Amino acid sequence: MIQKTLYIVRHGQTDLNKQGIVQGRGMDTNLNEEGRLQASLFYKAYHHIPFDKIYISTLKRTQQSIQSFIDFGIPYEKLSGLDELAWGIHEGQPSTPETKAAFFKLMRDWTSGRLDSKFEKGESPNEVKHRQLQALETIMSHPEEKNVLICMHGRAMRLLLCLLTNKPLIEMDNFPHQNLVLYKVTYDGSRFEIADFNNAIHLKIH
């Protein structure tokens, strides 16, 4: 019987996070100074966990967030299924009343069940779900990996947590997050359960 513990974290802060500018799958940004500090605080708090494998998205901000674990010698794999949702034409654009209204409308679509809605050149929650299921299949196909560290992105993490806990995607906003926050999820062979919800204690040191 496969038993696993998934430690799922969002990447550390980037300058676009700090400025409140949306960055999705199309923005390959670096961590800023605060993000690097968050990464080191997370490593300090969790380096004692015997991780068997690390899974990250293809965007460098996820690798930068857990690089210390990689440097320690833990094997890692990039999965495009863990990439952030693509926000299309709105990625990297400054926030204006018009863009805020567009986002508000899209969020309303999603929470009312219109999960194929998306921005031009962007992705819908259903499209992200499709690639996340493939990523999850890869992660769960290794019974020998008991403790797994996953570093991904805010919106994508909300969607993945819905998938794991068997909740409809319209409930995605029930999973709050901030940069480098942790969700610990256990799998007992038949179901996933959240053991640690939106844990940011490791970030409170400074």
N, C-alpha and C positions, 0 to 999 in steps of 0.2 A: 504493500500500500504506500502510495506517494504521500509523504508529509513534508510540508515546506513552510518556511516563514519568509515572507516578502517584506523587505524594508524599502518603502517607496518614498522617495524624496523629490521635491521640486528643486530645480537648479537655484544657485545663488543669484544675488541681485546683479543686474546689468544697468548701464546708464539709461537705457530706454525704460526699464522698470521704474527707475527712480523718477524719470520725467513723466511717467504715466502714459507712455506711447506704446501702442500695441505692437508686439513682435510675435510673429507666428513662425510657421515652418520656413518661410522665405527669408527670415532675418537671422544670419549666423553671427550673433553678437558675442562679445567677450564679457566675462565677469568684470565688475568694477572693484574698487578697493573694498567696499563693504561686502560684496559677494565673495571675495577671496577670504575675508575675515570669517564670514559665515561658514565657508567650506572648512576652514581650519578648526573652528569650534565644533562642527559636526564630526570631523575626524577624531578630535580629542575625546569626544563623548562616546563614540561608537567603534573606535579602532580595536577594542577588545573582542568584538563579535567575530566569531570564526566564519567569515563570509566565504562561501565556496565559489561564487561567481558574481560578476557585476554586469548588469545590462543597462545600456545608455542609448539615448537617441543619436541620430547622426549629426546633431548640432553641437558645436564645440562647447557651448556653455554648460552642457550636462557633464562632459568629460572633465572640464576644468573644476567642476564642483566636487568631484570625487577622485581627483588625480592622486591624492595622497594614498588612497587605498590601492590604486593601480601601482604606484611606486613601491608599495609594500609587497607587491608580487601577486596580488589577486587577479586571476584572469578576467578579461572583460570582452564583451561583444556589443557591437552597435546594431541596433534594430530600427529600421525606418518606421516601423509600426509604433514606436514610442515617440516619434516626432510630435511637435506641437500642431494643433489644428492650424490650417492655413487661413489667414484672414484676408488673403487676396489683395485687392487694390488699397486696402486700408493699412497694410503693414508699414510701420516706420513713419506714418504720416502724423503730423501734429494734431492734437485734439481740437476740434472746432464744434460749435453748436450743431452743425450739420452732421458731422461724423458721430457725435454723441447720440443724436436722434436716430441715426442709422443703426448704431449698436443696440440702442434701447429696443428698437423695432425687432431686430434679429433675436435678441434675448427673449422677447415676448413670443415670437414665433416658436422658439425652442421649448419654452416652458408650457406652451399650449399644445405641444405635440407635433408641430411642423418641423420634424427633425431632418428634412431634406433641404431646408432653407440654408442659403449661404450667400456670402458676398461674391461679387464678380471675381473670377480667378481664385476663389477660396474653396474651402471644404465645408461640408455639412457634418453634423455629429454622426449621422449614419455612415458616412464615408470613413470617418476616423475610426468608428467602431469596427468596420470591416478589417482595417489594417491592424488594429489592436488585437483582434481575435487571432490573427496570424502570429503576432508577436507573442501573445500569451501561449499559443500552442508550442512555440519554440521553447519558451521559458519552462513550461510544465512538462516538456518531453525529456527532462533530465532528472530522474528520480534521485540521482546521487548528489544533486545540489540541494542541500537542506536549508541553508541560510543564503538568501539572495538579496543583493542590493540593487535597486532599480532607481536610476535618476532620470527624470523626465520634466514635463512642463505643466503649468497650471491648469489650463482648460483640458488638456489631454488627460491629466491625472484625475480630474473630476469625472471624466467619461469612463476611464478605466475602473475607478472605484465603484461606479454604477454597475459595470459589467461583473466585477468580482463579487459584489454583494447581491447580485440578481435584482437590482432595482432598475426601473425604467429610466432612460436617459433624461427624461424631463426633470428628474430629481437631482441633476448634476450640481446645482447650486447649494445642495445640502452638505457639500464637502468643502468647507472653507480651506484656504491655504494662504501661505505667504512664502517668501523666498526661503528655501532650505528647511521647510517644515517636513515632519515625518509622519507617515501613516504606516503602521506595522500591521500586516495582514497575515493571519495564519491559515493554513490549509490542512485539514485533518484527514484528507483522503476522499472526502465527498463534498465538503463545502468550505468556502472562504469566510473568515470572520475577522472584523477589525478589532485588533487587540490594543492598539494605540491610535487615538484619533487626533489628528492635527496637532501633534506634539512639537512644541517649540522651546522646551525647557533648555535644550542645549545652546540656544541662542541668547539666553538671559545672562550670560556671564559678564558681558560688557555693558 
